């Protein structure tokens, strides 16, 4: 499923890779955004770093793939049993099970097309565990909203 967050994830991973090549650590680049102070931001950071590692392991950080990632397009896997397949963006918690997390970066990860199709919209033990983290982050986000009570005279 293509969502607005998919190209954002691809572009973010591209820029984290560029920063890494330039000598910065990807974690410090994400930290510098200031968004990691919330549970949702922390989940996004973990996802970005995990996805960069996945792209490295799948051989998706070669020059031709970097050009694709920079434009938000899907890279082609060049390493391992899924070589020549597209590295799709998968929802860890399927959209059909929790639509509110469809565009959360913290709910996305790269996966070979074959595995993504095989997984479908199943709620696995891992995705159920991840759903708990996403839900906790959402509850924390709402808990931080301060509602002022009107003063009654």
N, C-alpha and C positions, 0 to 999 in steps of 0.2 A: 504494500500500500504506500503510495506516495503522499507524503504530508509536507506542509511547509517547513517542518523542522529538518527534513532529510537533507536538503541542500545546505542548510545552515550547519549541520553536523559535518558534512563533507568539507565545507570551506573552513570551519574551525580547526579540523584536523590538519588541513593543508597548512594553515598559518602556525599551528603548534609545531609541525614538522620543520617549517622554515626557521622558526625561533630556535629549535633544537640544533639545526645545522649551523646557525649563527652563534651557538655557544650558550644559549639560555636553556634552563630546564623548563619543560612544558608546565610542570606544576607551579613554578614561580610566575610564569606568564599568566596562568589562570588566576592565581592568587592576586596578581596585580589588578585584576578587574574589580576587586572588591565585592564580588557577588557570592563568594564562598562563605560569607558570615552567616548565612541562613542554611537550614537543613536542605532546602531545595537547591541552593547554590552548591552545597557540598556534594549532593548527588550528581549534579551537572559536572562538577570537577572530576569526580570518580569516573563518570561515563566518558568524558573527553579523554582522560588519560588511558582508560581501558581500550577505547576505540583506536587511539593512536597505536597502541601495542598490537591490537588485532590487525590493523593495516600493515604494520611492519612484518608480522609473522606470515601474512598472506602474500607478501611481496607486492603490495599495492603502492609503494612509495618510490617507484621508478619514475623517471622524467615524464614519460607519456601519461602515466596515471596522475602525476602531480598536476599536470595541466587540466585534467578532467576534474580533479578534486577542487582546484582553485575556482573553477566555474560552477561548482556544485553538482557535478555529474558523477555517476557511479564509476569507480575504477574497476579494472579487470584484474583478477587474481593471477599472479604469475608463479606462485610457489605452492607446492603440496598437491594433494589429490584433487583439489578443485581448481587447478590451474586452467585458465581460459574462461572461467565463469565470471559473472558479474558479482561484485561484493555489494549486496543489497543492504539497506538499512532495515533492521528488524525491530519490532516493538517487543521488549522483554515481556511486558504485560500486554497481551493482545488488546487492541482497540475495542474489540467486541466485548471484552470483559470489563474494561475500565476506560471508556471514551474520554474522560476528563484528562487522562495522561497522554493523549495522542501526540501532542506537540512538546512534551517535556523532554529536553535533551537527556535527562537522567533515565529515561525509559527507552533509549535507543542504543542499538549496537549493530556493528557490521557483521554480516553473515553471508556465506556463499549461497547463491540463489537456490541450489538444490536443497540445502538444509533448511532454508527459510520456507520453501514450499512444503517440505516434509513436516515441519513444525506446525504450520497452519496457525489456527487460533487456539491451540491447546493451552490450558493453564497448568504448567508443570510445577513441581515443588520449588524450583528456582524462581519461576515467575511469581508464584504465590508469596514467597519470601520477599521478593522485590516489591510486590504490591503493598506489603506492610510498610516498607520504608517510604514508598511514595505517599501513602496515606498519612503516615506520621508527619512527613514534611508538609503536606497540605494542611493538616490540623495545626501545625506550628505556625504556618503562614497566616491562618485565620486568627489564631490566638494573639498574634502580634498587633492586630488591628484594635485600636483603642476607640471605643465608642463613648462619647461624652453624653451623660444624661442631662437633659434640660433641667435647669433650676426651676422648681415650682415655687411660686410665691403664695 
